[in-house]
Amino acid sequence: MKNNIKNLENIIAKLRSDDGCPWDRDLSLEKLGKLTIEESYELFDAVGKGKNKDIIDELADLLTHLLFYFQIGETSDKFTKKDVFLRAKEKLISRHPHVFDEDNRKDFKTAEDVEKNWSKLKSNESNFSDNLNFSGPSSVVIERIIKKIIELDLDFDIEDYQKNDFSSNDLFLVYYTYLNKGL
């Protein structure tokens, strides 16, 4: 496996070298980020269709993207692959105290318990609004906002909002009701 990854890293280094591909050489983190969004949706679609060949193709594309990120990060002195792997390890361990901390095992009996704790840990890391990714799909953003409203047990009457012919309040009410009832 190490040789496979090293071979891919060498291919990417060659593509980005002076005698490589101008398009790959021109890639930046920002340009790659936009392409990664598209690839992520293609993977999501492939998983939904259950076609293993397509899933493998899209995972290969995303793996290639990760390796490009590493190469760009390292050559621009922004971060290293080691930085990313260490941070991934830290996050996995800190967000799974029910697995890695004997004293906390008894506190987490269900997936819901784990999810509540994960939300708590995330909120301790940063402000709620800092965690909102407004460049993501609007349905994900609204779901996170509504879950936070439910978590905070804010009391408001959805009917108090002004309505107009093109109101998004109806959609908000549908999402809120759906999430609040745990559907």
Steps between C-alpha positions, in 0.01 A plus 500: 500500500782743587651442156166570332466834678864589434451418130197730486692776681782466245252525212349816649845651561584428134172656382576817699868515402643745245483234229159376614149619421431878492143447626613292801786741568249787507280333764467689827326397820209725404463360148533145626241570772232578244581185306491294819144613569396367160683170557337464842156533346593247234602256775176570686306426182696179435439378856130577463485294182696217662729450202831372634695585184381862518572516874856379438544755219382788718704387801803488270426858393471615862818315598676676214365831628633428850842425358489823297411691819797343678735583214375860469511549878853367529646685201342827618616442861140534626470154655636150471341162462627426851309805635179368347546144627584619853194727507277218372630273776442769767146565381404132482625432852362817661157454340473137609555505877258207524759290315836644609426608860403220739335746742251613234395165356190470719365842393441405138257219437335612176598669176285795615711533819813509286353758262396728788849480646655564160289817466607608848866441420468692171334794674782509755754522216349813345200728478190355334500756222866420428395140429238598244628440151300743290667378182348157555158381389221717640313195631802410715533857630131524592509157664792605722328825594177323589680230700671778697163670561359169625809431713474845661127444552423847368134588528363670193182481302567439134165663416626836631725543198383730224389311194492604140424327173855368473553415864764248596336476843291203389812308407661600830191375686516167317870456586446610859207264553683213332813540712322587824292184485810294419358376170 
